[in-house]
């Protein structure tokens, strides 16, 4: 397929969205197919109350639309005059106050966006999903692939599963080409406070290690993920398909924590406690039960939810993306965390 004349990015002030906009504006993605992207307009959706200044600092020509995916009329405004464009739908809600927000934003918001995009004649939409529709791997040596069955983890996972089904129905109808990208835990510049807090807890020796720490987690450096999203947007054969996008291999929790410690101490000369808040694996199981009960009541507690996953393996294979998209994740854990820490310090954030 040809290059679009406009990239429409939802969630443009989120972690992933802002990084994607930055790389699109500078056309600086490290992949042979993406190094010579021709200039194109960038149109961004931000929420009411968010300031567009951060996007305008990236490039003054960025078009900013203020709106809410839950309002169909706002989605229509976003998609106007963009027949030769592509949408990269990075907006979503991960840690809400109420469970119902998962479904209002992740499912109904996506439905509204797809309807508006199809009516505007947009040719392709790339949708960011998650590992959560698949749940957790049955054992540490197992990797999810694109044929793995749904087994959603809590309401976030269920909302993303339902979102994927809405997207797949849109593709089957012929209304528009769609590509679903499943992304696990990501890391890198433009990170939110919760990721900086994770670094700080590691440095201070307060990070919880639930179980023996040998459980594996697929992670994806944000630039790797942006590469995968744009390849999905531009690769003809990707239409109607789904891909996992992550770093080339998963990492154990011990490796993740140990790498942060070593970088902080050896490269940034920050004192590190070299301690763990060691908890038996059953603590994760108890947190999972508590999380389930809280969500049954319609509420959501971020720390309990995160704790419930810390003894679990969540890992995937990139074989299909590497073969069909020519996806090539060039940044791995150590370099990605090095850049993440450098970004924090450049922003004056305390780790």
VEXBAFI-413514 format. One record per residue (C-alpha): residue number from 1; x, y, z. Coordinates in steps of 0.1 Angstrom, whole numbers. Example, Ala and Ser with C-alpha at 12.3 -4.5 7.8 and 13.67 -1.06 7.14 Angstrom:
BEGIN
  roro     c1     c2     c3
     1    123    -45     78
     2    137    -11     71
END
This chain:
BEGIN
  roro     c1     c2     c3
     1      0      0      0
     2     11     36     -5
     3     22     60     21
     4     -6     79     39
     5     -8    117     37
     6    -19    120     73
     7    -13     99    104
     8    -41    102    130
     9    -29     92    165
    10    -53     87    194
    11    -40     89    229
    12    -13    113    217
    13     -4    126    251
    14     -1     91    266
    15     32     73    270
    16     31     54    237
    17     12     81    217
    18     36    109    225
    19     67     87    216
    20     50     77    183
    21     43    113    174
    22     78    123    182
    23     93     96    160
    24     68    104    132
    25     76    141    133
    26    114    135    131
    27    110    105    108
    28    138     88    128
    29    127     52    131
    30    155     26    129
    31    142      2    102
    32    151      1     65
    33    114      5     55
    34    108     34     78
    35    140     55     75
    36    128     74     45
    37     92     80     54
    38     79    109     32
    39     65    139     51
    40     29    136     61
    41      5    155     83
    42      1    144    119
    43    -33    148    136
    44    -36    140    173
    45    -66    134    195
    46    -62    146    231
    47    -87    146    259
    48   -106    177    271
    49    -85    194    298
    50    -52    182    283
    51    -29    210    270
    52    -16    206    234
    53     17    225    243
    54     37    193    246
    55     27    182    210
    56     33    217    196
    57     68    216    211
    58     75    185    190
    59     63    201    158
    60     43    233    154
    61     25    219    124
    62      8    190    143
    63    -30    193    141
    64    -46    188    175
    65    -82    177    180
    66    -97    178    215
    67   -123    152    220
    68   -135    121    238
    69   -137     87    221
    70   -169     80    240
    71   -186    107    219
    72   -193     96    183
    73   -194    132    171
    74   -158    138    184
    75   -146    108    165
    76   -163    122    133
    77   -144    155    137
    78   -111    136    142
    79   -116    117    110
    80   -127    145     87
    81   -109    151     54
    82    -85    122     58
    83    -95     97     31
    84    -59     89     24
    85    -48     87     60
    86    -42     59     85
    87    -52     58    121
    88    -30     45    149
    89    -53     40    178
    90    -31     41    209
    91    -58     55    233
    92    -72     33    260
    93    -76     31    298
    94    -55      8    319
    95    -59     20    355
    96    -94     36    359
    97   -113     43    391
    98   -144     22    381
    99   -146    -10    361
   100   -172      4    338
   101   -146     28    323
   102   -128     -2    308
   103   -157     -9    286
   104   -168     27    279
   105   -133     36    266
   106   -117      4    253
   107   -148    -11    237
   108   -173     16    229
   109   -147     42    222
   110   -130     20    197
   111   -164     12    181
   112   -171     49    177
   113   -137     55    162
   114   -140     27    137
   115   -175     38    126
   116   -163     74    120
   117   -132     61    102
   118   -152     39     79
   119   -176     68     71
   120   -147     91     63
   121   -133     65     39
   122   -100     59     58
   123    -83     29     45
   124    -67     13     75
   125    -67     16    113
   126    -40      0    135
   127    -53     -8    170
   128    -31    -12    201
   129    -43    -41    222
   130    -26    -59    251
   131    -14    -92    265
   132    -43    -92    289
   133    -69   -108    266
   134    -46   -139    267
   135    -42   -139    305
   136    -11   -156    319
   137     10   -184    304
   138      3   -219    319
   139     40   -225    327
   140     73   -206    324
   141     84   -222    291
   142     52   -213    273
   143     49   -185    247
   144     17   -170    234
   145     13   -167    197
   146    -14   -153    174
   147    -34   -186    176
   148    -35   -188    214
   149    -71   -189    227
   150    -86   -160    247
   151    -83   -163    285
   152    -88   -127    296
   153    -73   -115    329
   154    -98    -95    349
   155   -119    -67    334
   156    -91    -50    316
   157    -83    -82    297
   158   -120    -87    289
   159   -125    -52    276
   160    -95    -56    253
   161   -108    -90    241
   162   -142    -74    233
   163   -124    -45    216
   164   -104    -70    194
   165   -137    -87    185
   166   -152    -54    175
   167   -122    -47    153
   168   -123    -82    137
   169   -160    -77    129
   170   -152    -44    112
   171   -125    -61     91
   172   -148    -90     81
   173   -175    -65     71
   174   -152    -50     45
   175   -158    -15     60
   176   -121     -9     65
   177    -87    -26     68
   178    -76    -32    104
   179    -45    -45    121
   180    -44    -54    158
   181    -11    -51    176
   182     -8    -69    210
   183     18    -51    232
   184     30    -63    266
   185     45    -42    294
   186     64    -14    277
   187     93      9    288
   188    113     38    276
   189    113     77    273
   190     81     97    280
   191     73     72    307
   192     45     79    332
   193     51     84    370
   194     43     48    378
   195     73     36    358
   196     96     61    375
   197     83     49    408
   198     92     13    398
   199    128     25    393
   200    128     43    426
   201    115     13    445
   202    142     -8    430
   203    169     17    440
   204    156     19    476
   205    152    -18    480
   206    114    -17    483
   207    104    -34    451
   208     83    -65    458
   209     96    -98    444
   210     67   -122    445
   211     79   -158    443
   212    114   -167    432
   213    116   -140    404
   214    122   -166    377
   215     88   -159    361
   216     92   -144    326
   217     77   -111    313
   218     77   -100    277
   219     85    -63    275
   220     87    -39    246
   221    109     -8    243
   222     87     20    230
   223    107     26    199
   224    104    -11    190
   225     67     -9    195
   226     64     22    173
   227     83      4    146
   228     58    -25    148
   229     28     -1    146
   230     41     17    116
   231     50    -15     98
   232     15    -27    105
   233      2      5     91
   234     22      3     59
   235     25    -34     51
   236     -1    -46     26
   237     -4    -82     37
   238    -10    -71     73
   239    -47    -62     65
   240    -71    -81     88
   241    -43    -97    109
   242    -31    -96    144
   243      5    -95    157
   244     24    -97    189
   245     50    -69    192
   246     77    -71    219
   247    114    -73    225
   248    130   -104    209
   249    129   -124    241
   250    112   -123    275
   251    130   -114    307
   252    128   -128    342
   253    118   -104    370
   254    152   -110    385
   255    169    -99    353
   256    147    -68    350
   257    153    -57    386
   258    190    -66    385
   259    196    -46    352
   260    180    -15    367
   261    201    -18    398
   262    234    -22    378
   263    227      7    355
   264    218     31    383
   265    249     22    403
   266    276     16    376
   267    266     41    350
   268    247     68    369
   269    266     65    402
   270    234     64    423
   271    235     45    456
   272    214     13    454
   273    202     -7    484
   274    204    -41    467
   275    175    -54    486
   276    141    -69    476
   277    108    -70    494
   278    107   -108    491
   279     72   -122    493
   280     60   -158    488
   281     42   -166    456
   282      9   -171    475
   283      9   -133    481
   284      3   -128    444
   285    -25   -154    445
   286    -41   -136    475
   287    -38   -102    456
   288    -55   -118    426
   289    -84   -129    447
   290    -86    -95    463
   291    -84    -78    429
   292   -112   -101    416
   293   -135    -92    446
   294   -128    -55    443
   295   -136    -55    406
   296   -168    -75    412
   297   -180    -45    433
   298   -173    -23    403
   299   -141     -7    416
   300   -104    -10    407
   301    -73     -8    428
   302    -41     -3    408
   303    -15    -15    433
   304    -34    -46    441
   305    -39    -54    405
   306     -2    -49    397
   307      8    -71    427
   308    -15    -98    415
   309      5   -102    383
   310     40   -101    397
   311     44   -138    402
   312     31   -147    368
   313     47   -155    334
   314     33   -133    306
   315     54   -140    275
   316     49   -141    238
   317     65   -150    204
   318     73   -124    177
   319     78   -150    150
   320     48   -139    129
   321     56   -102    131
   322     93   -109    122
   323     82   -130     91
   324     53   -109     78
   325     61    -74     88
   326     99    -77     88
   327     98    -65    124
   328    133    -62    138
   329    134    -50    175
   330    168    -33    176
   331    168    -23    213
   332    168    -49    241
   333    165    -46    279
   334    198    -31    290
   335    200     -4    263
   336    163      4    266
   337    165      8    304
   338    197     28    300
   339    177     53    278
   340    148     52    302
   341    169     62    332
   342    187     89    311
   343    154    104    301
   344    142    105    337
   345    174    123    349
   346    172    147    319
   347    136    156    330
   348    148    162    366
   349    128    133    379
   350    139    117    412
   351    146     80    410
END
